[in-house]
Amino acid sequence: MSTWIKSRFLAFDRKVDGAVTFFVQHYGKTKFMVAMSKKAQYFGLENLFLKGPKAFVYFFIFYLIRDTILYIIIPIGFAKWID
């Protein structure tokens, strides 16, 4: 049964060009977030903002949402589930 599930998952992942495995390997980051992280490291946050304020805001919001879910919502939910 598990090999059937794994094969179906890998088939789906191939259809979406490996987006699912990329998302899991990079801890919930999208390709946009990884690219913007590299640019932020290279240019610095201020220069990155000056190059494209709209993209910077999206980048910030994506990280804010992701980190809120990962570091606040999931631990609180887990603590309530345990207690």
C-alpha positions in Angstrom: 0.0 0.0 0.0 2.8 2.5 0.9 4.6 1.9 -2.4 1.3 2.7 -4.3 0.9 5.9 -2.3 4.5 6.9 -2.9 4.3 6.2 -6.6 1.1 8.3 -6.9 2.7 11.1 -5.0 5.9 11.1 -7.2 3.7 11.0 -10.3 1.8 14.1 -9.1 5.1 15.8 -8.1 6.4 15.2 -11.6 3.3 16.7 -13.1 3.9 19.9 -11.1 7.6 20.0 -12.0 8.8 19.0 -8.6 7.1 21.8 -6.8 5.9 19.6 -3.9 9.3 18.1 -3.1 10.9 21.6 -3.5 8.4 23.0 -1.0 9.1 20.2 1.5 12.9 20.3 1.1 13.0 24.1 1.6 10.8 24.1 4.7 7.8 25.7 3.2 9.6 28.2 1.0 8.4 28.8 -2.6 10.9 29.3 -5.4 10.2 33.0 -5.3 11.1 33.1 -1.6 14.4 31.2 -2.1 15.3 33.5 -5.0 14.5 36.6 -3.0 16.5 35.3 0.0 19.5 34.9 -2.2 19.0 38.4 -3.6 18.6 39.8 0.0 21.9 38.2 1.0 23.6 39.6 -2.1 22.2 43.1 -2.2 21.1 43.7 1.4 17.5 44.4 2.4 17.6 48.2 1.8 19.0 47.9 -1.8 16.6 45.0 -2.5 13.7 47.2 -1.4 14.9 50.0 -3.6 15.2 47.7 -6.6 11.6 46.5 -6.3 9.4 47.5 -3.4 6.4 45.4 -4.6 8.4 42.2 -4.8 10.0 43.0 -1.4 6.6 43.4 0.2 5.4 40.1 -1.2 8.6 38.5 0.0 8.1 39.9 3.5 4.5 38.9 3.7 5.2 35.4 2.5 7.9 35.0 5.2 5.6 36.5 7.8 2.8 34.1 7.0 5.1 31.1 6.8 6.9 31.9 10.0 3.6 32.6 11.9 2.3 29.3 10.9 5.5 27.4 11.6 6.5 29.0 14.8 3.3 30.2 16.4 0.2 28.4 15.2 1.6 24.9 14.9 3.3 24.9 18.4 0.1 26.3 20.0 -2.0 23.7 18.3 0.4 20.9 19.2 0.4 22.1 22.9 -3.4 22.1 23.0 -3.5 18.7 21.4 -1.1 17.3 24.0 -2.7 18.9 27.0 
